[in-house]
Amino acid sequence: MKKIALFFIILVGISLRIYSQGCLEPLGGSSDGAKIIGYIQPQFDYHFYGKSASGNSLNQSTFKFNRARIGVAGSIPYDVEYYVLLEASPNAFGHPYLLDAFVSYTRLGPYAKFSLGSFKSPISLELNTPCNALHTINRSLVVDELTPNRDLGFMVLGSTDTMNIFGLETVNLFKYSLAVTNGTGVIGLDNNNGKTYSGRIVFTPWKHLSLGASFLTGKYKAADPSATQDDEKTRYGFDAELRLGNLLVQGEYLHGDDKGSYTVGGGCGSTPEIRSGSVLRDGYFVQAIYSTPWNLQPVIKYETYDPNKDAASNTDRQNIITFGLNYFLNDWTRIQLNYLYKAEETAAVEKLNDCILVQVQVKLK
């Protein structure tokens, strides 16, 4: 009986539209006061790099924390919610730091909620999937490279809730989220008068199908001290999600246009490298997840990312196929196993760089 109940919890979890400002699912406006939230993700990585010219193994392995996060969330009468989350794991910054921290006014919910603080930028389906609800251990490369992760600013978000259209009851036909932010992330201080504008809308014409679109545009202090104009960044993307019984299929495309400078790398807990110049980039992913009655979720994911669309050749395009298996011990504990097959665009530059990732996740109860 417990296995059957857990199966339905998993199924409902992937069937609901996950749309997260922070790193965890919303608490639903509980008035029970402050609640401790968080989770830890200890992980083992093994990377295959072949052998050196002298025959020595170049393979690398490491134990690490992908994430270790703790915080509090709750509500205050009347119509005020708060959410604070700290990243405590070893990371590129070298110290714990404040990840999410925002206050929300919810009087007009679910049609409109107003938030002020640091939160995930409202762009991309996969970015706005809570980190503890990702179907693969890592987000797609295109999402890590082209989305700004978190920022400081103001956001308004909401949905149409339940509506009757042509005699049919429709839940959340539209969801939206709009934000004005500094554009410098949660660590960096605001360094110019420009702001970044981003938004996302999700249309659910059928209970099994959701279609989304995202955008972001902003100006930033030039990375080159000799530049006379601000750098510019533009992003847009489209995504779709299909849910049929126990099967979930997701896909997303993202396009990036950077003028003056651009960043390479980034994502959760890592520092992006800033490079001078302008660049066009894009990529997409498609993944399928199936929930079985045995608390197992097989996952397969294909992703491709072009870090420079203006390059004379496509040899720098990166393609990754992830074969995954998720096992749920209970409502709070999940084990993930991923094998990443990384294929360069042409066989002429194919190199050994596949990896195996194993992660155990425990949510605070």
C-alpha positions in Angstrom: 0.0 0.0 0.0 2.8 2.4 0.8 4.4 1.7 -2.6 1.1 2.5 -4.4 0.7 5.7 -2.4 4.3 6.8 -3.2 3.7 6.0 -6.9 0.8 8.4 -7.0 2.8 11.1 -5.2 5.5 10.8 -7.8 3.0 10.9 -10.7 1.2 13.9 -9.3 4.5 15.6 -8.8 5.5 15.4 -12.5 1.9 16.2 -13.7 1.5 19.5 -11.9 3.0 22.6 -13.5 6.1 23.3 -11.5 6.7 27.1 -11.6 9.1 28.1 -8.9 10.4 31.5 -7.8 12.8 29.8 -5.5 14.6 26.5 -5.2 11.7 24.6 -3.6 8.0 24.2 -4.4 5.8 26.9 -2.9 4.3 26.1 0.6 0.8 27.1 -0.4 0.4 30.0 2.0 0.5 28.0 5.2 -0.3 30.1 8.2 1.5 27.8 10.7 4.4 30.2 11.0 8.0 29.7 9.9 8.8 26.3 8.4 12.3 25.0 8.0 13.0 24.1 4.4 15.9 22.7 2.5 17.7 19.6 1.1 21.1 18.1 0.6 22.5 16.5 -2.6 25.8 14.5 -1.9 27.1 13.3 -5.2 29.8 11.1 -6.9 31.2 12.0 -10.3 33.4 9.8 -12.6 34.8 11.3 -15.8 36.3 9.3 -18.6 39.2 11.1 -20.3 41.1 8.1 -21.7 44.9 7.7 -21.3 47.9 9.9 -21.7 50.6 9.3 -24.3 52.6 7.4 -21.7 49.6 5.1 -21.0 48.5 6.6 -17.7 44.8 7.0 -16.9 43.4 10.5 -17.2 40.1 9.6 -15.7 38.9 11.7 -12.8 36.6 11.0 -9.9 35.3 13.0 -7.0 32.8 13.1 -4.1 31.1 16.5 -3.7 27.9 18.3 -2.8 25.9 19.4 -5.8 23.7 21.5 -3.4 23.2 21.8 0.3 20.5 24.3 1.1 18.6 25.3 4.2 16.2 28.1 4.9 12.8 29.2 6.3 9.5 30.0 4.6 6.1 31.0 5.9 3.3 33.6 5.9 2.3 36.5 8.1 -1.3 37.7 8.5 -2.5 39.1 6.4 -1.5 38.3 2.8 2.3 38.4 3.3 4.6 35.5 2.6 8.4 35.2 3.0 11.0 32.8 1.7 14.7 32.7 2.6 17.2 30.0 1.4 21.0 29.7 2.0 23.4 27.8 -0.1 25.8 26.2 2.4 27.7 23.7 0.2 31.3 24.3 -1.0 31.1 26.3 -4.2 33.0 28.6 -6.5 32.4 31.6 -4.3 34.3 29.9 -1.4 31.6 30.7 1.2 27.9 30.2 2.0 25.7 32.8 0.4 22.1 34.0 0.3 20.5 32.2 -2.7 16.8 33.2 -2.5 15.2 35.8 -0.3 12.0 37.5 -1.2 8.8 38.9 0.4 5.5 38.5 -1.4 2.1 40.2 -1.2 -0.7 37.7 -2.1 -4.0 39.6 -1.6 -4.8 39.3 -5.3 -3.8 35.6 -5.6 -3.9 33.5 -7.7 -4.3 36.2 -10.3 -1.4 38.4 -9.2 1.3 38.0 -6.6 4.0 40.7 -6.0 7.5 39.8 -4.9 10.5 41.8 -4.0 14.0 40.4 -3.3 16.2 37.8 -4.9 14.7 35.0 -6.9 15.0 32.9 -10.1 14.6 34.9 -13.3 11.3 34.1 -15.0 12.8 32.6 -18.1 13.1 28.9 -19.2 11.0 25.9 -18.3 14.0 24.0 -16.9 15.4 26.9 -14.9 12.1 27.4 -13.2 11.8 23.8 -12.3 12.9 23.5 -8.6 16.4 22.2 -8.2 15.2 19.2 -6.1 12.6 18.3 -8.8 14.9 18.1 -11.8 14.6 14.9 -13.7 18.3 14.7 -14.5 21.1 15.6 -12.1 22.3 18.5 -14.1 20.3 21.1 -16.0 20.8 21.2 -19.8 24.0 23.0 -21.0 22.0 25.6 -23.0 20.0 26.5 -19.8 23.1 26.8 -17.7 24.9 28.9 -20.4 22.1 31.2 -21.5 19.8 31.8 -18.5 20.8 34.3 -15.7 19.8 32.0 -12.8 18.9 34.4 -10.0 18.8 38.2 -9.6 17.6 41.0 -7.4 14.5 42.9 -8.3 10.7 43.0 -8.4 8.4 40.3 -9.9 4.6 40.0 -10.5 3.3 36.5 -11.3 -0.1 34.8 -11.4 -2.5 32.6 -13.3 -6.1 32.5 -14.5 -7.0 29.8 -11.9 -10.2 27.8 -12.6 -12.3 29.0 -15.6 -15.3 27.7 -17.5 -14.8 27.9 -21.3 -17.5 26.6 -23.5 -18.9 24.7 -20.6 -15.6 23.0 -19.8 -13.7 23.6 -16.6 -10.1 24.8 -17.3 -7.5 25.2 -14.6 -4.7 27.7 -15.2 -5.3 28.3 -18.9 -2.6 31.0 -18.6 0.3 31.5 -16.2 2.5 34.5 -16.4 5.6 36.0 -14.7 7.2 39.4 -15.3 10.3 40.8 -13.5 12.5 43.9 -13.4 15.9 43.1 -12.0 19.4 44.6 -11.6 20.9 42.1 -14.0 24.0 41.4 -11.9 22.9 38.3 -10.1 22.5 37.7 -6.3 26.2 38.2 -5.5 27.1 41.2 -7.8 26.2 44.7 -6.8 24.2 46.9 -9.3 26.8 48.7 -11.4 24.8 50.9 -13.7 21.4 52.6 -14.2 20.1 50.0 -16.6 17.7 47.2 -15.6 16.9 43.8 -17.0 13.4 42.9 -18.1 12.3 39.3 -18.3 9.1 37.3 -18.5 7.4 34.0 -19.1 3.9 32.9 -20.1 2.5 29.4 -20.1 -0.6 28.4 -22.1 -2.4 25.2 -21.3 -5.0 24.6 -24.0 -5.5 21.0 -22.9 -4.9 19.4 -19.5 -2.2 17.2 -21.0 -0.4 19.9 -22.9 1.4 23.2 -21.9 3.2 25.6 -24.2 5.6 28.3 -22.9 7.5 31.3 -24.1 10.2 33.4 -22.4 12.2 36.5 -23.0 14.9 38.6 -21.4 16.6 41.9 -22.4 18.9 44.2 -20.6 21.9 46.6 -20.7 24.9 46.2 -18.5 28.1 48.0 -17.6 30.6 47.3 -20.3 33.1 44.5 -19.4 35.7 46.4 -21.5 36.8 49.6 -19.6 37.5 51.4 -22.9 34.0 50.8 -24.3 31.8 53.9 -24.6 28.5 51.9 -24.7 26.8 49.5 -22.3 26.8 45.8 -23.2 23.5 44.3 -24.2 21.9 40.9 -23.7 18.8 39.4 -25.3 17.3 36.0 -24.7 14.1 34.3 -26.0 12.9 30.7 -25.8 10.0 28.4 -26.3 9.0 25.2 -24.5 6.4 22.4 -24.5 5.3 19.8 -22.0 3.1 16.8 -22.8 1.7 14.5 -20.1 0.0 11.3 -21.1 -0.6 8.8 -18.2 2.7 8.0 -16.6 4.7 9.5 -19.5 6.1 13.1 -19.4 7.8 14.6 -22.4 9.5 18.1 -22.3 11.3 20.1 -24.8 12.8 23.6 -24.8 14.7 25.9 -27.2 16.7 29.0 -26.1 18.4 31.7 -28.2 21.0 34.2 -26.9 22.3 37.4 -28.5 25.2 39.2 -26.6 26.8 42.5 -27.7 29.9 43.8 -26.1 30.6 40.9 -23.8 29.2 37.5 -22.8 29.6 34.9 -20.1 30.6 31.3 -20.3 29.7 28.8 -17.7 27.6 29.6 -14.6 24.6 27.8 -13.3 24.0 26.8 -9.7 27.0 27.6 -7.5 29.5 28.3 -10.2 31.1 31.6 -11.3 30.7 32.5 -15.0 33.7 33.6 -17.1 33.3 37.0 -18.8 34.6 37.3 -22.3 34.8 40.3 -24.6 33.1 40.4 -27.9 29.6 39.7 -29.4 28.2 36.3 -29.9 25.0 34.5 -31.1 24.2 31.2 -29.3 21.4 28.7 -29.1 20.4 25.2 -28.2 17.6 22.9 -27.2 16.8 19.8 -25.2 14.1 17.1 -25.4 13.6 14.6 -22.6 11.1 11.8 -21.7 10.4 10.5 -18.2 8.2 7.5 -17.3 6.9 6.7 -13.8 6.6 3.1 -12.9 4.7 1.5 -10.0 8.0 0.4 -8.5 9.2 3.9 -7.6 11.5 3.9 -10.6 11.7 6.6 -13.2 13.7 5.9 -16.4 14.8 9.1 -18.1 16.4 9.8 -21.5 17.4 13.3 -22.6 19.0 14.7 -25.7 20.5 18.2 -25.8 22.5 20.2 -28.2 24.2 23.6 -27.7 26.0 25.9 -30.2 28.3 28.3 -28.3 29.0 30.4 -31.4 26.5 30.4 -34.3 28.7 32.8 -36.3 31.7 30.4 -36.3 33.0 29.3 -39.7 32.4 25.6 -38.7 30.1 23.8 -36.4 32.8 21.7 -34.7 32.2 23.5 -31.4 28.6 22.4 -31.2 28.1 20.1 -28.2 25.6 17.2 -28.1 24.8 15.2 -25.0 22.6 12.2 -24.5 21.7 11.5 -20.8 20.5 8.0 -19.8 19.1 8.3 -16.3 17.3 6.3 -13.6 15.6 7.8 -10.6 14.6 5.7 -7.6 12.4 7.1 -4.8 13.0 5.5 -1.4 10.2 7.5 0.1 8.6 11.0 -0.2 11.8 12.7 0.9 14.6 10.6 -0.5 15.7 10.1 -4.1 18.6 8.3 -5.7 19.7 9.4 -9.2 22.0 7.7 -11.7 23.0 9.4 -14.9 25.3 8.4 -17.7 26.2 11.3 -20.0 27.3 10.5 -23.6 29.0 13.6 -25.0 29.4 13.8 -28.7 31.1 16.6 -30.6 29.5 17.7 -33.9 32.1 16.0 -36.1 33.9 12.7 -35.7 37.2 14.6 -36.5 37.1 16.3 -33.1 35.4 13.5 -31.1 37.1 13.1 -27.7 36.7 11.1 -24.6 34.7 13.1 -22.1 31.7 11.0 -21.0 30.8 10.7 -17.3 28.8 8.9 -14.7 27.0 10.8 -12.0 25.4 9.4 -8.8 23.4 11.6 -6.5 21.4 11.0 -3.3 18.9 13.7 -2.4 17.2 14.1 1.0 14.7 16.8 1.7 14.3 18.2 5.2 11.1 16.9 6.8 
